[in-house]
Every structure is written in C-alpha cells, then in structure tokens.
C-alpha cells in the first residue's frame, strides 16, 4: 500500500526569497506579519538562518495558524523541534493549553538532510535532535490528551456515552536523507501514527547489521 504523501505537487502559491543580510530576519518577520497567511496549510522552509530561538519561530510564523504540513531540512529542522511546545502568542513562552500551541493543527512533518544524532541544547542540557523531537511530540500529545479529557467531561451525555477515541499524534513523520539508525527511526512510532523512513542511515550506514547502542 502506498503511503500518503503530503508534499507539495506544484509550485507554492506564496514564495518568499530574501537576500542574505543582517536585517533579513526582521524583514521576513514584517512580511509574514502583513501577508494574508492565515489560511496557509503547507510550509516548506528552506531559509538558512542563524540559530533561531523558539520565540523567533513564533514571531515569524505565529499567524499561520492553520498549518498542517511542514517540510524543513538541515539544522533548521533541529531548531524547529524546540518550538513545537511553544505558545502561538508572542512572548508567552511554553504553551499551557493545547489550543494555544504553535502550529496547533500540524498533521505531518518531514525532516531531511540532517544528522539526527547531532547535539542541541534543550532545557539546558545537550540532547540528540531525534530525542528532542520525540520529547516535544510527546509533550504535545500529552497536552492535547489532557485538554481532550477536560472537554469530554464537560460534554459527556447523561447515559455516559462519549465520542470515539481521540488520537492527538501526528498523522505522519517523514525522515529522508538523514543520518539515523533503524532503531531510532522506528522508535518514533511511539509518538507518530505513521513513520515513513527512506532507510538511509547516512554516516551510520556501516552499523546497519549491528545492534544500535548510540
């Protein structure tokens, strides 16, 4: 059975390209603040910035509240992971409720061209990018479950019937052209409904037939 592919099949309706300069980030933020991006569903991010904080991601793309599919590669993907539990409201930091999450409606994510064992500072400690991604997706899942439970308690019918089981996980995670071992790629199935991996282990290819103990 063919896996669903959410990647764009045509040229994007909106494409922003900026020259490299000291004020390009400020210009990008201003542009995204005035463009009608509220109904944007797909974001393919190929900009190559300096390290963006989670706050920067929110400041630039916080008004894109209907984003469902994100494609991000290289070190950008590592930095994007850290923003997944932030509030969509500028200056609010970590989200306290799922309804306030940055890219609340995200359904699929594709990361590519990245060593997913690279270290990145997360909560003041060095962690592998793949561990940060799993942790962030788990945190989103837990937050959505908690909020869903609260809503069910309020809407439960008198005979105790409730709706079908709610699954807050991403529909799909795609990993392509990355350095990662099979164990860690398959381990993401704990937090994503469907993991599509191109089976490229990158720099870890030589360990293909060995037990992964990274």
N, C-alpha and C positions, 0 to 999 in steps of 0.2 A: 504494500500500500504506500502510495506517495505521501510524504509528509507535507502538510500545508506550508506554503512559502509566502510570508507576508512582505517580502522585499518588494520595493517599487518596480513596476514593469515598464515605466515610461519616465520621461523627464519630469522632475518635480515642478509643481505649479509656482513655487517660490524658491529661488536660489539666491543666497547672499554670499558674495565674494568680496573680501576686503584685502587691501594691501597690507603687508606686514609693517606695522608702525607702533610706536609707543602708545598711541591713543586708539588703536583698533578695537580693543575691548570696550572702551567707553562708547565708541561709535556703534558697535554691534548691539550693546545694551539699549542705546537710544532707538536704534532701528526696530528692534524687536518690541520695544515699548509702544511704538506708534503703528506698526503694521498690524493688519487685521488677522492675527494668528490664532484667535480663539477657537476656531474650528479645525485647526491643523491636526491631522491624525497620525502622520508619519514624519519622523525626524531622522534624517541622515546627517550625522555630524562629522565633518572632515577637517574642521578648523584645527590648527596645531598651536594651541596657546601655551603659555607658561602654566605652571600648576594652578588650576582653578580650585578654589575652596567650594564647599557645598553651597555657601551663600552666593557665590558668583553664578553657579548654575541656576539657582532660584532667581537671582536678579535678572538674568538674561532670558530665561525661558519660562519663568513662572506664570506668564499669561497664556501659555499654550496648555490649557487645562484639559483638552480632550485628546492629548497624545496617547496613542495606543501601541505604536510600534516604533522602536528606537534602534538605529544602526550606528554603532560607534566603535572606532578602532584605535589601535595603538595605546599610548599612555592616556589618551582621553577616556578610554573605557575604564581604566583603573580609577580615575578621578570621578567619573560619573557615578560609580558604585557608591561612593561616600555620600552622594546627595539623595539617595533613594529613600532615606528615612526622614528627610527634612520637610519642614512645613512650606507650603507654597507661598505663604505670606512673608514678605521681606522682613528680615530682622527678627523672626520668631524662633529661629534655631530648629531643634528637633521637633517633629510633629507630635502632638499629644493625642490626636484623634485621626483615624484613617481618612476621614473626609477632608482633612487638611493636607494630606500627603502631596508632595511634589510628584507630578505625573501619576496622579491617583488612578487613572484609567488605563495604565500601562498593561498591555496584554502579552507583548512579545519583546524580546531583546536579543540583538545579535552583537556579539563581540568578536573582533577579528584582529589579526596581526599584533598579538601581544603575548609576552611570556607571562602566563597566569600564575607563575610561582614567584614573580618579582615581588619585592617587599615594598609596602606602602604604609605610612604611619596612619593608624586608625585607633582612635581613643587612646592616644599617647603611647602606643606600642607598635612595633613593626609586625605586620601580618602579610601573608601571601595575598595577592589580589583575589584569587579564587575563594579564599576563606572570607575575605571581606564581602565579596559578592553574595556568598551563601548566607552569611550572618545578616546582611541587610535585607535580603529577600525574606529570610525567616522572621525578622522583626516586623516587616510589612505584613506578612501573613498573620502573625500573632495579633497585631493591632487591628487588622480587619476582622479577625475572628471575634475578638473581644467586643468590638462595636456591633458586629452582627448579632452576637448573643444578646446584647442590650436591646437591640431593635426587636428581636424575636420575643423577648419577654413583654415588651410593650404591645406587640401586635398579635400575640397568641390568642387563638379563639377560645371560647368558653369550654369547648369539649377537648381542649388540649392539643388540637391539630396544629402543626406548623408546616411551612413550606419545605421544599426539597433541601437537601444538604448543600450548604454554601461552600464553595471552593475558592479561596482568595488567592491561590497561587497563580503565577504567570501561566498563560496557555503554552508558551514555548520559549525556550532559550536555545539560540544557535551559537555554536562555537566553531569558528573557521580560521584556518591558518594561524593557529595559536600554538604555543608550547605548553603542553599539559599532558599528564599521564591518564591512561584509561580509568584508573581508579577514581581520580578526582572528577573527571568528566561525568562518569556515571553516578558519582555521589551527589551531583546536583539534582538528581531525580527526587531527592528528598524534599526539595523546595520548589520544583517546577513540574508542571503536569507532563510536559514533553521536552526532552533534551535531544537536540539534533547536533551531532558532532561529526566532523568530517574525518575523524580518526587520525588526524595529523598530530603527532606528538612533538613535532618541532625538534628542539635541542635534546629532548628526552627520548628520541626515537630508538636509540640503542638499548634502552631499558624495556623495550616492548615485551620481551618474554621473561622479564624478571619481576619479582614482587615489588610493587611500589611502596617505598617507605620514606617518601620525601616529607 
